[in-house]
Amino acid sequence: MNLNYTAEQLAFSEEVKAFLKARLPETLSEKVRLRKSLSKADYELWHSILNEQGWLGGNWPKEYGGTGWDAVHRHIFEDELTRAGAPRIVPFGVAMLGPLLQAFGSDEQKKYYLPRILNGEDWWCQGYSEPGAGSDLASLKTTAVRDGDHYVVNGQKTWTTMGQYANKIFCLVRTSQTGKPQAGISFLLIDMETEGLTVRPIVLIDGTPEVNEVFFDNVRVPVENRVGEENKGWTYAKYLLTHERTNIAGVGIAVAELENLKRIARTEQYKGRPLIENPHFAAQLARIEIDLMAMSTTNLRMISEASAGAAPGAESSMLKIKGSILRQEIQSLTRSAVGVYAMPFIPEDAEAAHNDVPVGPDYANAVTGYYLNHRKLSIYGGSNEVQRGIISKAILKL
């Protein structure tokens, strides 16, 4: 297994760097580096720039308007975006629903929805978790009862990320109460402007309304909006979650966060010397960097296997666990590095339009909010405890 880039792949990396230097707005990259909140308009601007270049659908085949890149080129692209301080590509439409429709959607669904994902007409959010069904997703209770050529949906979804921006939601719903719980779930595409659908924000510990509750009260959804077969939604959900869990590993993001931590440690002083020269701090930093290098190698091995046609299995769960733990450790050490500036946490400091006197240097103002927000990393996309169960079953062949 060769983990070194070819000459063509290195040339592609330089092409991406040149594109980012020319097209990534400094206002956006500055917000990302300072951990400022990005608006819907910020994300839409960046998506439109990438789409104009033909690079938004990095994980899509060319026949659907994507790049046709293999796993290695996608990795290089995502790594360079992160290093340059580019906003993340919002994953729900591009990275999650798009590939699922390409694999399981009808011809009509592909023809209608895929172009709208790329051109920004539709902003999708994910309707999976419920108040009593998060990591145990098979216990979901939101129902969809067939009524002629419609389903009537009743229930509630929660932790719906960026649902306040979305005009569409893809949902797992229960269409059968018999047999195993996994066997009675279907996958629906729902217009959020439909009568009976209500969105209510949830303000997180960092003061931001990033996630939402979504309520369905006799919401009528055309049967043609079901993806695949009725009661087969669990199969589609597992396919989608594999994409989500690999993305959550966030190797490129972790590398960027570590570089940011090093910059802070070179700036902050401890007893008259840069913090990075403190032996105890340097030892913690070194341990994290070694773990990140090992995870990066594992990620490259998985990418190499994917390029050879292998399907990701328990490896995506391994990356999800290690990636989320490492990112939380980096954020915790970053919070320690800014010292007293981490204490007076003011949520408004994370807002781009906040003009009050900051409590500390620009690089310190959003550190605590970022730390608090990302306590969720080890929970969403399937908690780390669930991922360990998946790995155990795969290894022990249970």
C-alpha positions as CSV (number, residue, x, y, z in Angstrom):
1,M,0.0,0.0,0.0
2,N,1.6,3.3,-1.2
3,L,0.7,6.3,1.0
4,N,2.7,8.8,-1.0
5,Y,1.1,11.1,-3.5
6,T,1.8,10.7,-7.2
7,A,3.1,13.5,-9.3
8,E,-0.4,14.1,-10.7
9,Q,-1.9,14.2,-7.2
10,L,0.8,16.7,-6.1
11,A,0.0,18.9,-9.1
12,F,-3.7,18.7,-8.2
13,S,-2.9,19.9,-4.7
14,E,-1.1,23.0,-6.2
15,E,-4.1,23.6,-8.5
16,V,-6.4,23.7,-5.4
17,K,-4.0,26.0,-3.5
18,A,-3.9,28.4,-6.5
19,F,-7.7,28.4,-6.7
20,L,-8.1,29.1,-3.0
21,K,-5.6,32.0,-3.2
22,A,-7.5,33.5,-6.0
23,R,-11.1,32.9,-5.1
24,L,-11.5,32.4,-1.3
25,P,-12.7,35.7,0.1
26,E,-10.5,37.0,2.9
27,T,-13.6,38.0,4.9
28,L,-14.7,34.4,5.0
29,S,-11.3,32.9,5.8
30,E,-10.8,35.4,8.6
31,K,-14.2,34.5,10.1
32,V,-13.3,30.8,10.0
33,R,-9.8,31.3,11.6
34,L,-11.3,33.5,14.4
35,R,-14.1,31.0,15.0
36,K,-16.7,33.6,14.1
37,S,-20.3,32.5,13.3
38,L,-20.9,32.1,9.6
39,S,-24.3,33.3,8.2
40,K,-26.4,31.4,5.7
41,A,-25.2,34.0,3.1
42,D,-21.6,33.2,3.9
43,Y,-22.2,29.5,3.2
44,E,-24.2,30.2,0.1
45,L,-21.5,32.5,-1.3
46,W,-18.8,29.8,-0.8
47,H,-21.0,27.1,-2.3
48,S,-21.6,29.3,-5.3
49,I,-17.9,29.9,-5.8
50,L,-17.1,26.2,-5.7
51,N,-20.1,25.3,-7.9
52,E,-18.9,27.9,-10.5
53,Q,-15.6,26.1,-10.5
54,G,-17.3,22.7,-10.8
55,W,-15.9,21.6,-7.5
56,L,-18.9,21.6,-5.1
57,G,-19.8,18.0,-5.9
58,G,-16.4,16.6,-5.0
59,N,-17.9,13.2,-4.1
60,W,-20.3,13.1,-7.1
61,P,-19.7,11.4,-10.4
62,K,-19.5,13.6,-13.5
63,E,-22.8,12.4,-14.9
64,Y,-24.6,14.2,-12.0
65,G,-22.6,17.4,-12.2
66,G,-19.8,16.3,-9.9
67,T,-16.1,16.2,-10.3
68,G,-15.6,12.4,-10.6
69,W,-12.7,12.6,-8.2
70,D,-11.5,9.5,-6.5
71,A,-11.1,9.2,-2.8
72,V,-7.5,10.5,-2.8
73,H,-8.4,13.7,-4.8
74,R,-11.3,14.4,-2.5
75,H,-9.0,14.0,0.5
76,I,-6.5,16.4,-1.0
77,F,-9.2,18.9,-1.9
78,E,-10.8,18.8,1.6
79,D,-7.3,19.1,3.3
80,E,-6.4,22.2,1.3
81,L,-9.7,23.8,2.0
82,T,-9.2,23.3,5.7
83,R,-5.6,24.6,5.7
84,A,-6.7,27.7,3.8
85,G,-9.4,28.6,6.3
86,A,-12.3,28.0,3.9
87,P,-15.8,27.5,5.3
88,R,-16.9,23.9,5.4
89,I,-19.1,22.6,2.7
90,V,-22.5,22.1,4.4
91,P,-22.8,18.3,4.2
92,F,-26.5,17.6,4.3
93,G,-27.3,18.1,0.6
94,V,-23.9,17.6,-1.0
95,A,-22.2,15.0,1.0
96,M,-25.1,13.0,2.4
97,L,-28.4,13.2,0.5
98,G,-26.8,13.6,-2.9
99,P,-24.8,10.3,-2.9
100,L,-27.9,8.6,-1.4
101,L,-30.2,9.8,-4.2
102,Q,-27.6,8.7,-6.7
103,A,-27.5,5.2,-5.2
104,F,-31.2,4.7,-4.4
105,G,-33.3,7.6,-5.8
106,S,-35.7,7.3,-8.7
107,D,-34.7,8.9,-12.1
108,E,-37.2,11.7,-11.4
109,Q,-35.8,12.4,-8.0
110,K,-32.2,12.5,-9.4
111,K,-33.2,14.8,-12.3
112,Y,-35.1,17.2,-10.0
113,Y,-33.2,17.3,-6.7
114,L,-29.5,16.9,-7.7
115,P,-29.1,20.1,-9.7
116,R,-31.0,22.1,-7.0
117,I,-28.5,20.9,-4.4
118,L,-25.6,22.1,-6.5
119,N,-27.1,25.5,-7.6
120,G,-28.3,26.3,-4.1
121,E,-32.0,26.3,-4.7
122,D,-32.5,23.7,-1.9
123,W,-30.9,23.8,1.5
124,W,-31.4,20.4,3.2
125,C,-31.3,19.4,6.8
126,Q,-31.4,16.0,8.4
127,G,-34.4,14.6,10.3
128,Y,-33.1,11.5,12.1
129,S,-32.8,12.0,15.9
130,E,-35.9,12.3,18.1
131,P,-36.2,13.0,21.8
132,G,-36.2,9.3,22.5
133,A,-34.3,8.1,19.5
134,G,-30.8,9.4,19.1
135,S,-28.0,6.8,19.1
136,D,-30.8,4.1,19.3
137,L,-32.2,5.4,16.0
138,A,-34.3,2.3,15.3
139,S,-36.6,3.3,18.2
140,L,-37.9,6.4,16.3
141,K,-41.6,7.1,16.6
142,T,-42.4,9.7,14.0
143,T,-45.1,8.0,11.9
144,A,-46.0,8.2,8.2
145,V,-49.4,6.7,7.5
146,R,-50.4,6.1,3.9
147,D,-53.5,8.0,2.7
148,G,-54.0,7.6,-1.0
149,D,-51.0,9.1,-2.9
150,H,-49.7,10.9,0.3
151,Y,-48.2,10.0,3.6
152,V,-49.5,11.8,6.7
153,V,-46.6,12.5,9.0
154,N,-46.8,13.1,12.8
155,G,-44.1,13.3,15.3
156,Q,-41.0,15.3,16.3
157,K,-37.3,15.5,15.3
158,T,-34.6,17.1,17.3
159,W,-31.0,18.3,17.1
160,T,-31.7,19.4,13.5
161,T,-28.6,21.2,12.5
162,M,-29.1,24.4,10.5
163,G,-32.8,23.6,10.2
164,Q,-33.6,27.3,10.5
165,Y,-31.9,27.8,7.1
166,A,-33.4,24.8,5.4
167,N,-36.3,24.6,2.9
168,K,-36.1,20.8,2.7
169,I,-35.6,18.0,5.2
170,F,-34.9,14.3,4.6
171,C,-36.5,12.2,7.3
172,L,-36.6,8.7,8.7
173,V,-40.2,7.8,9.5
174,R,-42.1,4.8,10.8
175,T,-44.4,3.2,8.1
176,S,-44.9,-0.1,9.9
177,Q,-45.3,-1.2,13.5
178,T,-44.8,-4.9,12.9
179,G,-41.6,-7.0,13.0
180,K,-38.2,-5.7,13.9
181,P,-38.0,-1.9,14.5
182,Q,-35.5,-1.5,11.7
183,A,-37.8,-3.2,9.2
184,G,-40.6,-0.6,9.5
185,I,-38.7,2.6,8.6
186,S,-39.0,4.6,5.4
187,F,-37.0,7.5,4.0
188,L,-39.0,10.7,3.0
189,L,-38.1,14.0,1.4
190,I,-40.2,16.8,2.9
191,D,-40.8,20.4,1.9
192,M,-40.4,22.5,5.1
193,E,-43.0,25.0,3.8
194,T,-45.7,22.2,4.1
195,E,-48.6,23.1,6.3
196,G,-48.3,21.5,9.8
197,L,-44.5,21.6,9.9
198,T,-43.0,23.8,12.7
199,V,-39.3,24.6,13.4
200,R,-38.3,25.8,16.9
201,P,-34.6,26.7,17.7
202,I,-32.6,25.2,20.5
203,V,-30.1,27.6,22.0
204,L,-26.9,25.7,22.8
205,I,-24.5,26.2,25.7
206,D,-22.4,28.4,23.6
207,G,-25.3,30.8,23.1
208,T,-26.0,29.9,19.4
209,P,-29.3,28.5,17.9
210,E,-27.4,26.0,15.7
211,V,-29.8,23.2,16.1
212,N,-33.6,22.9,16.2
213,E,-36.7,20.9,17.0
214,V,-38.9,20.1,14.0
215,F,-42.6,19.2,14.7
216,F,-44.9,17.4,12.2
217,D,-48.6,17.8,12.7
218,N,-50.5,15.9,10.0
219,V,-48.0,16.9,7.4
220,R,-48.9,15.6,4.0
221,V,-46.0,14.3,1.9
222,P,-46.5,12.9,-1.7
223,V,-45.6,9.2,-1.9
224,E,-43.3,10.1,-4.8
225,N,-41.1,11.8,-2.2
226,R,-40.2,8.5,-0.7
227,V,-36.7,7.3,-1.6
228,G,-36.5,3.7,-2.5
229,E,-38.9,1.1,-1.2
230,E,-41.3,1.4,1.7
231,N,-39.9,0.0,5.0
232,K,-36.4,-0.2,3.6
233,G,-35.2,3.2,5.0
234,W,-32.9,1.6,7.5
235,T,-30.7,0.3,4.7
236,Y,-30.5,3.8,3.2
237,A,-29.9,5.4,6.6
238,K,-26.9,3.1,7.2
239,Y,-25.5,4.0,3.8
240,L,-25.8,7.7,4.6
241,L,-24.4,7.5,8.1
242,T,-21.2,5.9,6.8
243,H,-20.6,9.1,4.9
244,E,-21.4,11.2,7.9
245,R,-19.2,9.3,10.3
246,T,-16.1,9.5,8.1
247,N,-16.7,13.2,7.7
248,I,-17.0,13.7,11.5
249,A,-13.4,12.3,11.8
250,G,-12.3,15.7,10.5
251,V,-8.6,14.9,10.0
252,G,-8.1,18.1,8.0
253,I,-10.0,20.2,10.6
254,A,-8.0,18.7,13.4
255,V,-4.7,19.5,11.6
256,A,-5.9,23.2,11.2
257,E,-7.0,23.3,14.8
258,L,-3.6,22.0,15.9
259,E,-1.8,24.6,13.8
260,N,-4.0,27.3,15.4
261,L,-3.1,26.0,18.8
262,K,0.6,26.2,18.0
263,R,0.2,29.8,16.8
264,I,-1.5,30.7,20.1
265,A,1.2,28.9,22.1
266,R,3.9,30.9,20.4
267,T,2.0,34.1,21.3
268,E,0.9,33.5,24.8
269,Q,3.5,33.9,27.5
270,Y,4.3,31.8,30.6
271,K,6.8,33.3,33.1
272,G,8.2,35.5,30.4
273,R,8.7,32.8,27.7
274,P,6.4,31.5,24.9
275,L,4.0,28.9,26.3
276,I,5.1,26.4,23.7
277,E,8.5,26.3,25.4
278,N,6.9,25.1,28.7
279,P,7.8,21.4,29.1
280,H,4.5,20.3,30.5
281,F,2.5,22.1,27.7
282,A,4.9,20.9,25.0
283,A,4.5,17.3,26.2
284,Q,0.7,17.5,25.9
285,L,1.0,19.1,22.5
286,A,3.4,16.4,21.3
287,R,1.2,13.6,22.4
288,I,-1.8,15.1,20.5
289,E,0.3,15.6,17.4
290,I,1.6,12.0,17.5
291,D,-2.0,10.7,17.8
292,L,-3.1,13.0,14.9
293,M,-0.3,11.7,12.7
294,A,-1.3,8.1,13.4
295,M,-5.0,8.9,12.7
296,S,-4.0,10.7,9.5
297,T,-2.1,7.5,8.4
298,T,-5.2,5.4,9.2
299,N,-7.3,7.8,7.2
300,L,-4.9,7.6,4.2
301,R,-5.0,3.8,4.4
302,M,-8.8,3.8,4.3
303,I,-8.7,6.3,1.3
304,S,-6.3,4.1,-0.5
305,E,-8.5,1.1,0.0
306,A,-11.6,3.1,-1.1
307,S,-9.7,4.1,-4.3
308,A,-9.1,0.4,-5.0
309,G,-12.9,-0.3,-4.7
310,A,-13.2,-1.4,-1.1
311,A,-16.3,-0.2,0.9
312,P,-15.7,1.4,4.2
313,G,-16.8,-0.6,7.2
314,A,-15.8,-0.5,10.8
315,E,-12.9,1.8,9.8
316,S,-15.3,4.7,9.5
317,S,-16.4,4.1,13.1
318,M,-12.8,4.0,14.2
319,L,-12.1,7.3,12.6
320,K,-15.2,8.8,14.0
321,I,-14.2,7.8,17.6
322,K,-10.6,8.9,17.4
323,G,-11.3,12.0,15.4
324,S,-13.9,13.3,17.8
325,I,-11.7,12.6,20.8
326,L,-8.6,14.2,19.3
327,R,-10.5,17.4,18.3
328,Q,-11.9,17.7,21.8
329,E,-8.5,17.4,23.3
330,I,-7.1,20.0,20.9
331,Q,-9.9,22.4,21.8
332,S,-9.4,21.8,25.5
333,L,-5.7,22.5,25.3
334,T,-6.4,25.6,23.2
335,R,-8.7,26.8,26.0
336,S,-6.0,26.3,28.5
337,A,-3.5,28.1,26.3
338,V,-5.5,31.4,26.2
339,G,-5.6,31.4,30.0
340,V,-7.8,34.1,31.6
341,Y,-9.3,35.0,28.3
342,A,-11.2,31.7,28.3
343,M,-13.1,32.7,31.5
344,P,-15.3,35.6,30.6
345,F,-17.3,33.8,28.0
346,I,-19.4,36.2,26.0
347,P,-21.4,34.4,23.3
348,E,-21.8,37.6,21.2
349,D,-18.0,37.6,20.7
350,A,-18.6,34.7,18.2
351,E,-20.9,36.9,16.1
352,A,-19.3,38.5,13.1
353,A,-21.3,41.8,13.6
354,H,-20.5,42.1,17.3
355,N,-18.8,45.5,17.8
356,D,-18.5,45.7,21.6
357,V,-15.0,45.9,23.2
358,P,-13.6,42.3,23.1
359,V,-12.4,40.6,26.3
360,G,-9.1,39.6,24.8
361,P,-7.1,39.1,21.6
362,D,-9.1,38.2,18.5
363,Y,-7.7,34.7,18.5
364,A,-9.0,34.1,22.0
365,N,-12.5,35.6,22.0
366,A,-14.3,32.5,20.5
367,V,-12.2,29.8,21.9
368,T,-14.5,28.9,24.8
369,G,-17.6,29.0,22.7
370,Y,-16.0,26.7,20.2
371,Y,-14.9,24.4,22.9
372,L,-18.4,24.2,24.4
373,N,-20.1,23.7,21.1
374,H,-17.9,20.8,20.2
375,R,-18.6,18.7,23.3
376,K,-21.2,17.2,20.9
377,L,-18.6,15.7,18.6
378,S,-18.5,12.4,20.5
379,I,-22.3,12.1,20.4
380,Y,-23.7,13.1,17.0
381,G,-23.5,10.8,14.0
382,G,-23.9,7.9,16.4
383,S,-22.3,8.2,19.8
384,N,-18.8,6.9,20.4
385,E,-20.2,4.1,22.6
386,V,-22.4,2.9,19.7
387,Q,-19.4,3.1,17.3
388,R,-17.4,0.8,19.7
389,G,-20.3,-1.7,19.5
390,I,-20.1,-1.6,15.7
391,I,-16.4,-2.2,15.8
392,S,-16.7,-5.1,18.3
393,K,-19.4,-6.8,16.2
394,A,-17.3,-6.4,13.0
395,I,-14.2,-7.8,14.7
396,L,-15.9,-10.6,16.6
397,K,-18.3,-11.4,13.6
398,L,-21.3,-11.2,16.0
